[in-house]
């Protein structure tokens, strides 16, 4: 019986590059730096979004206050319009009564008013 022993070849693979060994601690340090940079960027984005949210909240508050003022003013204008309509209606009735009285006085005085058509 023959026994077989594997002997590594002395030839190097021409397609394989020799990569210098990087200590694991260096790899971890670099990865930690990358993660810290990403975290810093994330915190900056979060702070920026908080500022934008605060600005938007302030604009919303101002818009709501403006809406309340406009509604109040609209209510005041509506009330004023109703009052003016009542005054106008009263004035119209007063003028109609005066005209009716004037016509009666003219009829009793036998004055005829020609109809203009």
C-alpha positions in Angstrom: 0.0 0.0 0.0 1.0 3.5 -0.8 0.5 6.5 1.4 -0.2 9.8 -0.1 1.1 13.0 1.5 0.1 16.4 0.2 3.0 18.8 -0.3 2.2 22.5 -0.9 3.4 23.8 -4.1 6.2 26.3 -4.0 4.7 28.2 -6.9 2.6 31.2 -6.2 -0.7 31.8 -7.9 -0.1 34.6 -10.4 -3.7 35.9 -10.1 -3.5 36.3 -6.3 -2.2 39.5 -4.8 -0.5 39.6 -1.5 -2.6 41.8 0.7 -0.8 43.0 3.7 -2.5 41.9 6.9 -4.4 44.7 8.6 -4.9 44.2 12.3 -8.4 43.6 13.4 -8.2 46.5 15.8 -7.4 48.8 12.8 -10.4 47.5 10.9 -12.7 48.1 13.9 -11.3 51.6 14.5 -12.0 52.5 10.9 -15.5 51.1 11.0 -16.1 52.9 14.3 -15.0 56.2 12.7 -17.4 55.6 9.8 -20.2 54.9 12.1 -19.4 58.0 14.2 -19.5 60.1 11.0 -22.8 58.6 10.0 -24.2 59.2 13.4 -23.0 62.8 13.4 -24.7 63.4 10.0 -27.9 61.7 11.2 -27.9 64.0 14.3 -27.4 67.0 12.1 -30.3 66.0 9.8 -32.5 65.4 12.9 -31.7 68.8 14.3 -32.4 70.4 10.9 -35.7 68.6 10.7 -36.6 69.8 14.2 -35.9 73.4 13.2 -38.0 73.0 10.1 -40.8 71.4 12.1 -40.6 74.3 14.6 -40.8 76.9 11.8 -43.8 75.0 10.2 -45.5 74.9 13.6 -45.0 78.6 14.1 -46.4 79.3 10.6 -49.4 77.1 11.4 -50.0 79.0 14.7 -49.9 82.4 12.8 -52.2 81.1 10.1 -54.7 79.9 12.8 -54.6 83.2 14.5 -55.2 85.0 11.2 -58.1 82.7 10.5 -59.7 83.5 13.8 -59.3 87.3 13.2 -60.8 87.0 9.7 -63.8 85.0 11.0 -64.3 87.6 13.7 -64.1 90.4 11.2 -66.5 88.6 8.8 -69.0 88.2 11.7 -68.8 91.9 12.4 -69.3 92.8 8.7 -72.3 90.5 8.5 -73.8 92.1 11.6 -73.2 95.5 10.1 -74.7 94.5 6.8 -77.8 93.3 8.5 -78.1 96.5 10.4 -77.7 98.6 7.2 -80.3 96.4 5.5 -82.7 97.0 8.3 -82.1 100.8 8.2 -82.5 100.8 4.4 -85.8 98.9 4.7 -87.1 101.3 7.3 -86.1 104.2 5.2 -87.8 102.7 2.1 -91.0 102.2 4.1 -90.8 105.7 5.4 -90.5 107.1 1.9 -93.3 104.9 0.6 -95.5 106.2 3.4 -94.6 109.8 2.6 -95.3 109.2 -1.1 -98.6 107.6 -0.3 -99.6 110.5 1.9 -98.5 113.0 -0.8 -100.7 111.2 -3.3 -103.7 111.3 -1.0 -103.2 115.0 -0.4 -103.0 115.7 -4.1 -106.1 113.6 -4.7 -108.0 115.5 -2.1 -106.8 118.8 -3.6 -108.1 117.5 -7.0 -104.8 117.6 -8.6 -104.2 115.0 -11.2 -100.8 113.7 -11.9 -100.3 112.4 -15.4 -98.8 109.0 -15.7 -95.6 109.0 -17.6 -95.1 105.8 -19.5 
